[in-house]
Structures are given as C-alpha cells and as structure tokens.
Amino acid sequence: MSAAAARRRKQLAARQRAGGDAVAAQLQQLLSLSSDEASAYEALQLAQSQVRKAVHTGKFDQATELAYSSSLSLIEKKNPAVASQLLHLLVEVLRETHTLVSDEWIDRLVKINEAYQKSLDADVEEEAEKVRLLR
C-alpha cells in the first residue's frame, strides 16, 4: 500500500470515529445557531451541495430528507428568501428521484407551505418581494 493510500485510510477512519462528515456537521451547526442572512446563505450552499451529493450517489431518501429539514429550519429562522432556493431544489429532487406521492410527503409539503406563508407575512415587508418569493 502506498503512503498516500495509507494516509487516506487513516483520515477516513478518523472521520468515522469523529461521527461522520465534517460538512454535514458544519451544516447542522449553521442551521441550529444563527438566523443572520450570511449564515443562512452559507447553510444554503452547504445544504445544496450535500443534497446534490446524495442524489448523485443514489441516496434519494437522504437527499429529500436533508432538503426538507434544511428548508424548514431556514424558514423557522426567518430566512424565507434563502429557504425559497432550497425549496426549489427540494421539488427538483422529488421529481428527479421519482419519489412516490404519499400521505407523509403531502403532510410535509402542506406543513412547509404553511410555515413559508407565515414567514413571508411576518418577515417580508415589501409586497413586490413577497410576490417574487411566491413565484
């Protein structure tokens, strides 16, 4: 085994002992801590990359769950403009992965829509911005 392969194996083992992916841990930290717009956009970028990675590797349930939970968290943290981008990705992933229509997904989409509407009404003052975010 080459030195590079041994080093890579050691890094992977350390990552597994530490509890998984550092990017996923950073995303969870960003989603749980702050509600400022800069942190929200950083969380959006990390969530988008993790969702796309999960889709690419065939982990469709993980992709849809991450997109849903991250979107809901951003909405709850009063960042509907940022969440709208992730909601768009969620719909794309549901369609691309041919996720079956189920009562669970219908309930989830109703819940996220209600939260999004409330957040728009409470957190977005300009009517033109509300119209843009509802497209």
C-alpha contacts under 8 A as a table, 3 or more apart, distances in Angstrom:
res1	aa1	res2	aa2	distance
1	M	5	A	6.30
1	M	6	A	6.53
2	S	5	A	5.25
2	S	6	A	6.27
3	A	6	A	5.09
3	A	7	R	6.08
4	A	7	R	5.06
4	A	8	R	6.10
5	A	8	R	5.04
5	A	9	R	6.12
6	A	9	R	5.10
6	A	10	K	6.18
7	R	10	K	5.07
7	R	11	Q	6.19
8	R	11	Q	5.04
8	R	12	L	6.21
9	R	12	L	5.17
9	R	13	A	6.20
10	K	13	A	5.14
10	K	14	A	6.21
11	Q	14	A	5.10
11	Q	15	R	6.17
12	L	15	R	5.05
12	L	16	Q	6.24
13	A	16	Q	5.16
13	A	17	R	6.27
14	A	17	R	5.11
14	A	18	A	6.14
15	R	18	A	5.03
15	R	19	G	6.52
15	R	20	G	5.58
15	R	21	D	6.73
15	R	22	A	7.77
16	Q	19	G	5.31
16	Q	20	G	5.02
16	Q	21	D	7.83
17	R	20	G	7.32
20	G	24	A	7.82
20	G	25	A	7.85
21	D	24	A	5.35
21	D	25	A	6.40
22	A	25	A	5.04
22	A	26	Q	6.15
23	V	26	Q	5.05
23	V	27	L	6.15
23	V	46	L	7.19
24	A	27	L	5.03
24	A	28	Q	6.25
24	A	46	L	7.93
24	A	50	Q	7.49
25	A	28	Q	5.18
25	A	29	Q	6.23
26	Q	29	Q	5.03
26	Q	30	L	6.20
27	L	30	L	5.14
27	L	31	L	6.14
27	L	43	A	5.62
27	L	46	L	6.12
27	L	47	A	6.75
28	Q	31	L	5.12
28	Q	32	S	6.07
29	Q	32	S	5.26
29	Q	33	L	6.01
30	L	33	L	5.50
30	L	34	S	6.34
30	L	39	S	6.32
30	L	40	A	7.32
30	L	42	E	7.74
30	L	43	A	5.80
31	L	34	S	6.82
31	L	40	A	7.37
31	L	43	A	6.42
31	L	70	S	7.19
31	L	73	S	6.41
31	L	74	L	6.97
32	S	73	S	7.85
34	S	39	S	6.51
34	S	40	A	7.65
34	S	77	K	7.72
35	S	39	S	6.90
35	S	40	A	6.50
35	S	74	L	7.89
35	S	77	K	5.15
35	S	78	K	6.82
35	S	79	N	7.25
36	D	39	S	5.65
36	D	40	A	6.25
37	E	40	A	4.88
37	E	41	Y	6.16
37	E	79	N	7.03
38	A	41	Y	5.27
38	A	42	E	6.31
39	S	42	E	5.01
39	S	43	A	6.07
40	A	43	A	5.02
40	A	44	L	6.07
40	A	74	L	6.90
40	A	79	N	7.03
40	A	82	V	6.73
41	Y	44	L	4.82
41	Y	45	Q	6.22
41	Y	82	V	6.44
42	E	45	Q	5.20
42	E	46	L	6.28
43	A	46	L	5.12
43	A	47	A	5.94
44	L	47	A	5.09
44	L	48	Q	6.02
44	L	70	S	8.00
44	L	82	V	6.90
44	L	83	A	7.60
44	L	85	Q	7.98
44	L	86	L	6.81
45	Q	48	Q	5.16
45	Q	49	S	6.24
46	L	49	S	5.22
46	L	50	Q	6.15
47	A	50	Q	5.09
47	A	51	V	5.98
47	A	66	L	7.26
47	A	67	A	6.94
47	A	70	S	6.92
47	A	86	L	7.94
48	Q	51	V	5.16
48	Q	52	R	6.11
48	Q	67	A	7.67
48	Q	86	L	7.03
48	Q	89	L	7.55
49	S	52	R	5.19
49	S	53	K	6.01
50	Q	53	K	4.97
50	Q	54	A	6.13
50	Q	63	A	7.53
50	Q	66	L	7.98
51	V	54	A	5.13
51	V	55	V	6.24
51	V	62	Q	7.75
51	V	63	A	4.67
51	V	64	T	7.41
51	V	66	L	6.54
51	V	67	A	6.41
52	R	55	V	5.08
52	R	56	H	6.04
52	R	63	A	7.24
53	K	56	H	5.07
53	K	57	T	6.22
54	A	57	T	5.20
54	A	58	G	6.18
54	A	59	K	4.93
54	A	60	F	6.45
54	A	62	Q	6.47
54	A	63	A	5.18
55	V	58	G	5.10
55	V	59	K	5.64
55	V	60	F	5.44
55	V	63	A	5.91
55	V	93	V	7.58
55	V	97	T	7.76
56	H	59	K	7.61
59	K	62	Q	5.44
59	K	63	A	6.28
60	F	63	A	5.00
60	F	64	T	6.22
60	F	97	T	6.38
61	D	64	T	5.31
61	D	65	E	6.03
62	Q	65	E	5.16
62	Q	66	L	6.01
63	A	66	L	5.27
63	A	67	A	6.16
63	A	93	V	7.42
64	T	67	A	5.17
64	T	68	Y	6.05
64	T	90	L	6.34
64	T	93	V	6.56
64	T	94	L	6.65
65	E	68	Y	5.14
65	E	69	S	6.02
66	L	69	S	5.28
66	L	70	S	5.84
67	A	70	S	5.35
67	A	71	S	5.99
67	A	86	L	6.53
67	A	87	L	7.30
67	A	89	L	7.24
67	A	90	L	5.36
68	Y	71	S	5.24
68	Y	72	L	6.20
68	Y	87	L	7.51
68	Y	90	L	6.52
69	S	72	L	5.17
69	S	73	S	6.11
70	S	73	S	5.06
70	S	74	L	6.19
70	S	86	L	7.76
71	S	74	L	5.20
71	S	75	I	6.22
71	S	83	A	5.18
71	S	84	S	7.76
71	S	86	L	5.82
71	S	87	L	6.11
72	L	75	I	5.09
72	L	76	E	6.13
72	L	83	A	7.62
72	L	112	I	6.24
72	L	115	A	7.68
73	S	76	E	5.07
73	S	77	K	6.17
74	L	77	K	5.03
74	L	78	K	6.54
74	L	79	N	5.39
74	L	80	P	6.85
74	L	82	V	7.16
74	L	83	A	5.49
75	I	78	K	5.23
75	I	79	N	5.31
75	I	80	P	5.17
75	I	83	A	5.94
75	I	115	A	6.80
75	I	116	Y	6.13
75	I	119	S	6.51
76	E	79	N	7.41
76	E	115	A	7.43
76	E	119	S	7.54
78	K	119	S	6.25
78	K	123	D	6.40
79	N	82	V	5.51
79	N	83	A	6.13
79	N	119	S	7.87
79	N	123	D	7.93
80	P	83	A	4.85
80	P	84	S	5.96
80	P	116	Y	6.53
80	P	119	S	6.31
80	P	120	L	6.38
80	P	123	D	7.79
80	P	133	L	7.99
81	A	84	S	5.33
81	A	85	Q	7.26
81	A	133	L	6.58
82	V	85	Q	5.74
82	V	86	L	7.10
83	A	86	L	5.14
83	A	87	L	6.06
84	S	87	L	4.97
84	S	88	H	6.26
84	S	133	L	6.77
85	Q	88	H	5.20
85	Q	89	L	6.51
86	L	89	L	4.92
86	L	90	L	6.15
87	L	90	L	4.91
87	L	91	V	6.36
88	H	91	V	5.29
88	H	92	E	6.33
89	L	92	E	4.97
89	L	93	V	6.09
90	L	93	V	5.14
90	L	94	L	6.12
91	V	94	L	5.11
91	V	95	R	6.20
92	E	95	R	5.16
92	E	96	E	5.94
93	V	96	E	4.98
93	V	97	T	5.83
94	L	97	T	5.51
94	L	98	H	6.09
94	L	99	T	5.27
95	R	98	H	5.18
95	R	99	T	6.61
96	E	99	T	7.88
101	V	105	W	6.52
101	V	106	I	7.23
102	S	105	W	5.31
102	S	106	I	6.24
103	D	106	I	5.05
103	D	107	D	6.05
104	E	107	D	5.18
104	E	108	R	6.14
105	W	108	R	4.90
105	W	109	L	6.03
106	I	109	L	5.21
106	I	110	V	6.14
107	D	110	V	5.13
107	D	111	K	6.09
108	R	111	K	5.06
108	R	112	I	6.14
109	L	112	I	5.12
109	L	113	N	5.97
110	V	113	N	5.11
110	V	114	E	6.15
111	K	114	E	5.24
111	K	115	A	6.24
112	I	115	A	5.08
112	I	116	Y	5.97
113	N	116	Y	4.99
113	N	117	Q	6.09
114	E	117	Q	5.19
114	E	118	K	6.21
115	A	118	K	5.17
115	A	119	S	6.06
116	Y	119	S	5.04
116	Y	120	L	6.13
117	Q	120	L	5.14
117	Q	121	D	6.25
118	K	121	D	5.15
118	K	122	A	6.11
119	S	122	A	5.12
119	S	123	D	5.52
119	S	124	V	7.53
120	L	123	D	5.37
120	L	124	V	5.16
120	L	130	K	6.47
121	D	124	V	6.10
121	D	125	E	7.53
122	A	125	E	7.63
124	V	127	E	7.77
124	V	129	E	7.07
124	V	130	K	6.48
125	E	129	E	7.80
125	E	130	K	7.79
126	E	129	E	5.34
126	E	130	K	6.51
127	E	130	K	5.06
127	E	131	V	6.29
128	A	131	V	5.12
128	A	132	R	6.21
129	E	132	R	4.99
129	E	133	L	6.14
130	K	133	L	5.15
130	K	134	L	6.17
131	V	134	L	5.18
131	V	135	R	6.66
132	R	135	R	5.57
